[in-house]
Amino acid sequence: MWVPFDTFGEIRGRVLGVSLPYPNGQVLVWTDQGLFSLWYFRSAFINKLLPTAAGGHINPATGSMTWNGAEYPMFGPHTPQNDPRTQARHPSGERVTIDPADGVVHVLDAAGAVQQIVDAVDAEEWAMAAFSVDGKALVVADTTSVRVFRYEATTGSERPRWAALANEGDQNQLLQAILANPDEDTPRLIYADWLDEHDDPARAEFIRVQCRIAARLPYETLPTDPDHQRELQLVSQMSERWLAELPTVRGVRWIGFWRGFPSVSVISPTTLVRAAPKIWSTAPVEWATITGLNQNGARLLADSEVFDRLRVIEIDRYAIQRDGEKPLRTLFHAPRAAALKRLYLPQGVGEPGLIAVISSPHLTGLEWLAIGAGTLTNTAAEVLITTPGLRNLRGGSFVSHRLSDTFRKRLKDRFPNAIV
C-alpha cells in the first residue's frame, strides 16, 4: 500500500506548480513565496531555494522550469500544456486518479478496481497526482500542500503476485508446468501471456526480458543492450515491491531474479534442503547463493532432489584454509551437478578447491564458469582446458595475474568467449 513519507520542513505559500517527480528523488515546488525543493528517499526533506521570482525560470513555450542546468516540466494552472495524467500510470499497471466530485485520490489496479484511497485534495482550482519516473514515489498536490507517498508491502503478508490471481487454479497449473520443464522457456512465456491477460504487464515483460538475457552468455549482454537496460529499469521500479511480497523463511534471503523468478541466498546447504518446500511453493527458484558450505551440508544437498532444481549456484565466503576442498568435491562431483548451467566461485576456494571442482566428471551441463580474480593458476588452467567433464563450457571469467602468457593464450583458444 502507499504510505506517506515522514516529511521534514515546510512549503510556504500558495502552490502554483509542481514538477514531474525526478529520478534523483527531487520535486520542485513553485509557490507565491518562492521555489522549494522536496527530496524523498527514506524520508522527505523540504528546502527553500532561490530566487523568489521562480516564475521567471519557466519557459512559457514548454512549461518547464530550468534549474541547475536541468529542465523540470511543471504541472499547475500556469503550465496547462503539461498534463499530470501522463504520469498517472505506474510501471506495474496501477493508475492514480482524482475523483472530480470530491477530490479523493484513488489508486486503481490494472483492471480499474480501487485498490486504495490514498488522500484527498482540493480540486476546485487545480490538483495533481503522479508517480515518479522510477515508480518509487507518488506525489499528490493542490494549491495548499504537496505530499509524497512511498509503496510499502508488508513482508510475507501478501500472496506473491506472480499472477494477479483471477484464477488460482490456472496459476498453479502454469507454475507446475514451469517446474516440470525447468530448461524450457515456453512455459514461462505462456505464463507471461497469462499475466498480461490478468493485469500484471510489468511482471509479464520482466519474465520475457530475463528469459532472453538468460539465453545469452554474460559477455553477450552489453550495457547498451536494450534488454539489459529494460531489465535494470524494471528491477529499479519493481524489485523492492516484488521481493517484499515473498514470505519470510528462516535462514533464507530473497535476493534477486533469474529468468523472471526470485533467487535465494541461504546460510547453508542444509537450510536450502530443509526450507525447500516453502521456497518452491512460492516460486520456481533456479539460482541459489550458498554460504556456510561444509561437508555435512554438501553431502545432504548432493543427495537431494533439491540439487536437481538448481541451474545456477554461487558459492560465497568460502575459505580453503578453513573449509578444505572436500565439501566442494562432494557437492560438485555428485551426478546431480550435471543440471548446473552456471557456476560462480569466489577467490577463497584457492587452487586446491578450484581443481576439486573443475575436475568433476559431472559438470557436463555447465556453460559458464566465473572464477574469483587471481585464483586461476597454470596448474588449474591445465585441468580446466583438458578435463572432459567441462566439454560443454562455452565461456567464463578467468582473470588472474597468476597465469602465464602461454596459458592465457591456451585458455583463449579453448574458450574464445571467456574473459581472460
N, C-alpha and C positions, 0 to 999 in steps of 0.2 A: 504494500500500500504506500501511498505518497504521504510523507510526514514533513512538517515544516522544519527547516534548519533553525537552530538557535542563532539568532541574529544579534550582532553587537554593533551599535552605532545607530544613527538616526538620519533619515532622509527628511530634510526640512523643506517646507513649501508645497505648493500645488504641483502635482506631477503633470508635466507637459509631454513627455515622451520617454520611452524605454527602448533600449537597444535589443537586438537579437541576442539571446544568450550565446556567448562566445566560447570556443573550445578551451580557452585558458581559464574558464570559470569566472569571467567578468561580465557584468551587465552595467551599461552606462544609464544613469537616470538623470534626465533633464527636468529641472523644476524652475519655478519662477524665482528661486533664490540661488540658482547656480547649477553646477554639474556635480553629480555624485557618482561614486563607483561602488558597486556591490560585488564583492568577491565571495564565491562559495567554494568550499571543499568539504571539510567535516562540519564547519560552521560557516556562517555568512557574516562578512565584515563590511561596514559601510564607511567610506572615506569621502571627505569633501575635496573636490577638485576645483581648480581654477580654469577658466575665468567665470565670473558671474554671468556675463553675457554669452551663455553657452549656445544660444540660437545662432550666433554668428559663425559657428563651426559646422553648421548643417548646409549641405549642398541642396538648394531648392529643387534642382532637377532630379536628383536621385533619392532625396530624403535620407541621406547617410551623413553621419557625423564623423569628421576626421579628427582622430585623437592619437597623439604619439605615433603618427605615421600610418595608423590602421584606420580602415573605414568600418563604421558600425551602422548598419541600417536601423533607423529609428521607427518605432511604432507609436502612434499617437495622433491627436486631432490635427497637428500641424504638418504631418507627413502622411497624407491619405494614400499616397502611391505605394506604401508598404503595408501589406495585409498580413497580420499575425497568423491568420489561418493557414498560411504556407508552412508554419512550424507547429501546426496543431496535431500532426501525426507522429507518434513515437515509432522508433525502428521496430518495435515488437508488433506493431499493428494497432496499438491503442490510439485513441484520439481524445483530445481535451476539447470541451465545448463550454460555452457560456449561454445559459438559458436567458433569452432576451426579456422574458417576462419577469423573472425575479432575481436575475444576476447570479444564480447558483452555478458554480463551476463543477462540471461532471467529467470524470474520466470514463470513457466507454471502451469496451473491448472491441476486437476487430469485427465482431458481428453486430455492433451497435448497442449492446446491452450495457446498462450503467454498472460499472464496477465499484465506483467510489464517488461520493460527494466530497470534493477537496476543500472548497472555500466558497465564499460569496463576495461579489463585487458590486459596486455602484456603477451600473452600466448606462445610466441616464445620459452622460456626456460621452464617455468612451471607456473601454476596458479591454484588456488583452489577457490571453493565456497561451503560453507557447513553451515547447520543450527546447532544451539546449541542443546544440548540434550533436553532441555525443550521447544524448538521451539520458544523462545522469541527473538532470535538474528540470524542474517545471517552474516557470516564472508566471506569477499572476499579478496584475497591476490594474489600478484605476486612478482617478485623479487625486486620491488621498493617500495611497500607500502602494508599496511594491513588496511582494513576498516571494520567497523562493522555497521550493519543496524538493525533497530527495526521495528516491524509492527505497523502501526498507522491507525486505522479505524476512519473516521470522523463520530462522533456520529449521528445516525439517517439518514445519507445521503445514506447509502447502504440499500437495502431491506434486512431484516433479512433472512439469508440463512438457514432457517430451511429446505430448499431444495436448490439444485443447479439450480432450475428453468429452466430445459429443457422444461417443460410443466407446465405452471402456473395453468391451469385448473385441472390437476391431483393433484397438491399440495393442492389447495383449497378443493377439494373433500376429500382428506385424512385428512386434518386438521378438516374439518366439522365432519368427522366420529369420530375423537378423542373427539371433543366437545360433540357430541351426546352420546358418550359412555364413560363417564369420569372414570368409575370404572373398565374398561376392559383394559388389556394390549394389546390385539390382534390388535386394530387399530394402536397403537403406534409401534408395532413390524412390521406391514405391512409397515408403513411409514418409519421405519428404513431400511427395504429391498429396498424400493424405493430410499432412499438416497444413498444406496450402488450402485444402478444401475445408479444413476445420479451424481457420482463422489464426494460424501461427506462422505467418510468412517468413519472419526473421529466422526462426529455428529451421524451417524448411530450406531456406537459402544457405544457411550455415552448414547443414549436412552435405548439400551438393558441393559447396566450395571446398570443404575439407576432404571429401572423397576425391575430388580432382587433384588436390595437393598431395594426398597420400599416395596416389598412383605414380607420382614422380619422386625421384630421389631428392634429398635436401639440396644438393648442389644445383638441381634443375629449377628450383624456385627462387628467383631473384627478388630483391626488394621491390623492383619496379613491376613485378608480375601482377596483373590485375587481380587474380585470385588471392595472392598473398596480401595485397593491400585491402581487399574486401574482408578477408579473414581478420586482419588486425582491427578493422573498423567495427566489425560485429562483436569481436571479443571486447573491445573497449566499451561498446554500447551496452552489451547484454550479459557478459560473463558473470558479473557480480550478482545480477539477479538470478541467472540460471543456477549458479553454484549455491546460492542461498536457499534455493528450493529443495536441495538434496538433504536426506536425513543425516543426522549425526550418528556416526559409527565409531565406537571406541577404537583408538589406535589407527584410524584411517582419516586421511585428508583428501578431499576432492580438489584437485589442483589444476585442472585444465581440460582440454578436449582433444580427441583423436577420432578422425572420421565421423565427426558430428556428435560424439557422445562423450561423457565425462571420463577422465582418467583419475587414478588414485595414487596416493603416496602412503605407504604403510611402514610401521616401525619395525616389522619383521615379517619374514615369510609365514611364520606361524599365525600372525594376525591376519594376513591375507587369506589363508585357508579357512580359519575359523569364522571370519567375517563374510566369507563368500556368499552364503545365502542372502544376506541383506544387501550386499553390494550388487549382485547380479539380478536381484529382484527389482532393483532401481533402474539399472541401465546395462546395456551390453558392453561392459568395460573390456578394453583390449590392451591398455597401456598401464603398467604399474611401475612406480619408482619404489625401490626396496632399500631400506636402511636396516642396520642390525642383522645382516646376513651372517648366520652362524651354521655350524654343522647340523644341528638338530632341525633348524628351520629349513635348511637346504634340502635335507632328506625328506622332510614332510611335503614340501612343495614339489619336489621331483617325482614323488609317488602319487600326487594328487591330480584329479581331473581339472582342478583349477588351472594348472600349468597349460593344459590344452587350450584354454580360452585366451591366453595372452599372445599378442603378436609383437609387443614392444616391451622390453624390460630395461630399466635404467638402474644401475647399481650406484648407491650413494653412500659416501662416508665410509668406504672400506679401507682398512689398513692392513696390508700384508704382514707387517711386523706383529700385529696383534692377533689377526684372524687366521693367518696362514692361507695356503692355496686350496686346502681340502674342501671348504664349503663351495668354492667356485667350481671345482672339479665335479663335486657331487651333483650340483644343480645343472650345469651345462653339458655334462656327459650323459644326462638322462635321455632316454629315447624321446620323451615328450618335448625336448628342446627343439625338435625338428619343426615345430609350428612357428617359431620365432621368425619375424621379418627384420626387425631392427634391434640392435643391442648397443647400449651406451655404458662404457666402463670408465671409472674415474682413474686419476693418477695413482690413487692409493693401492691399486691391485699389484703394482710393481711388475717386474719381468716374470717372476715365478707364477703369479696369479694370472697374468695375461696368457702365458704359454699354456697354463692349465685350461683356460677357456678355449683358445683358438685351436687346440689340438683335438677338440671333441670331434668324434665321427658323426655326431647327430645334429650339428648346426647346418643341415643341408638346405633349409629354407631361408637362411639368413641372406638378406640383400644389402644391408647397410650396417657397418660397424664403426662406431666412434670410440676412439681410444684417447684417454686423457693426455694432454700435451706433455711431451717429454718422457712418456712411458715406453714407447716402442724402441727396442734395441735391434742391432743387427741379428742377434740370435733369434729373437722373437719374430723379426721380419721374415727370416728364412722359413719358420714354421707357417707364418701367415701366407706366404707365397706358395708353399708346396703342399699344405695339408689338403687331402681330398674332401674333408668334411665341409669346407667352405667353397665348394665348387660353384655355387650359385651367387656368391658375394659379388655385387656389382660396383661397390664403392664404399667409401668411409672417410673418416678423418684420422690420418696417420701422422700428424705433425709431431716431429721430435728432433731435438738437437743432438740426440744420441745416434742418429742414423748416419752412415757414411754416404757419400755421393753415389757409390755403386748400388747400395741398397735402395736409395731414393729412386734411382732410375729403374731398378728391377720392380719396385712396387708400382711405379707409374706404368711400366709396360704391362704388368699383370692386372692392374686395376686402373684403367685410363680415366675413370670417373672419380677417383679418390682425390682427396686433398692431402698432399704430402709435404 
